[in-house]
Amino acid sequence: MKRFSIAALLLGSALFAAQGMMSSFNDFDADGNGKVTQTEFENAQQANMAKQAESGKMMRNAGNAPAFGDIDTDKDGFIDATEFKNHQQMRMQDRPGGMGQGMKCGAGKCGGGTPQSR
């Protein structure tokens, strides 16, 4: 059951990453051992920021990037898949509109108002 949960978590994170929404756990776990060290974390953060800069995207809120200790909630010196997922969920909920804001479109409800008001 635990393996299924981790597999589902990784798949979900990969889907977010593929959509350009957030990095996946695998992006940070460079050696694939299921744990992210502080060095892996910092290297992945730097690589993500460089990628964003190269693509010409604005670097707003770069100073608000989470610190390793913010995600390593059990303070064991590693970030596991559960800690990573929990942190991503918390960040999504803290975004304006909350998690899944874009997912509420449909039946004429995208963009606010009613179909008649647009």
C-alpha positions in Angstrom: 0.0 0.0 0.0 2.8 2.4 0.9 4.5 1.7 -2.5 1.2 2.5 -4.3 0.9 5.8 -2.4 4.4 6.8 -3.3 3.8 5.8 -6.9 0.6 7.9 -7.0 2.4 10.8 -5.4 5.2 10.7 -7.9 2.8 10.4 -10.8 0.8 13.3 -9.6 3.9 15.4 -9.1 5.1 14.5 -12.6 1.8 15.6 -14.0 2.1 19.0 -12.3 5.6 19.3 -13.6 4.6 18.4 -17.1 2.0 21.1 -17.1 4.6 23.6 -16.0 3.0 24.1 -12.7 5.5 22.8 -10.2 8.6 20.7 -10.1 8.3 17.0 -9.3 9.9 15.2 -6.5 12.1 13.4 -9.1 13.4 16.7 -10.2 14.9 17.2 -6.8 15.9 13.6 -6.0 19.0 13.5 -8.3 20.2 10.1 -7.2 16.8 8.5 -7.1 17.1 7.1 -3.6 13.7 8.5 -2.5 15.2 11.2 -0.3 16.3 14.7 -1.2 19.4 16.1 0.5 20.0 19.8 1.1 22.6 19.7 -1.7 20.2 18.1 -4.1 17.5 20.6 -3.1 19.7 23.6 -3.6 21.1 22.3 -7.0 17.6 21.7 -8.3 16.4 25.1 -7.1 19.3 26.7 -8.9 18.7 24.7 -12.1 15.0 25.6 -12.0 15.8 29.3 -11.6 18.4 29.2 -14.4 15.8 27.4 -16.7 13.2 30.1 -15.9 15.7 32.9 -16.6 16.8 31.3 -19.9 13.2 31.0 -21.1 12.8 34.7 -20.4 10.2 34.3 -17.6 10.1 36.9 -15.0 11.8 35.9 -11.7 9.2 37.4 -9.4 9.1 36.0 -6.0 12.5 34.2 -6.3 13.2 35.5 -2.9 10.2 33.7 -1.6 11.4 30.3 -2.7 11.1 27.8 0.1 14.1 26.9 2.2 15.1 23.3 2.7 14.1 23.5 6.4 10.6 24.7 5.5 10.0 21.4 3.7 11.9 19.0 5.9 9.2 19.0 8.6 10.6 16.1 10.6 14.1 17.7 10.6 15.9 14.4 9.7 18.0 16.2 7.1 16.1 14.8 4.1 12.9 15.6 2.3 10.9 12.5 1.5 8.1 12.3 -1.0 5.4 12.9 1.6 7.0 16.1 2.9 7.5 17.3 -0.7 3.8 16.6 -1.6 2.5 18.2 1.6 4.6 21.3 1.0 3.4 21.6 -2.7 -0.2 21.2 -1.6 0.3 23.9 1.0 1.8 26.3 -1.6 -1.0 25.6 -4.0 -3.6 26.4 -1.3 -1.7 29.6 -0.5 -1.9 30.8 -4.1 -4.6 33.4 -4.9 -7.8 31.5 -5.7 -6.5 28.4 -3.9 -5.7 24.9 -5.4 -7.4 24.0 -8.6 -8.6 27.5 -9.5 -8.1 26.7 -13.2 -9.9 23.4 -12.8 -13.3 25.1 -12.1 -13.8 26.2 -15.6 -16.7 24.6 -17.6 -20.4 25.0 -18.1 -19.8 28.7 -19.0 -18.2 29.5 -15.6 -14.6 30.4 -16.8 -13.5 33.9 -16.3 -16.1 34.8 -13.7 -19.7 35.8 -14.1 -22.3 34.1 -16.2 -22.1 33.4 -19.9 -24.6 36.3 -20.4 -22.4 38.8 -18.6 -19.4 38.2 -21.0 
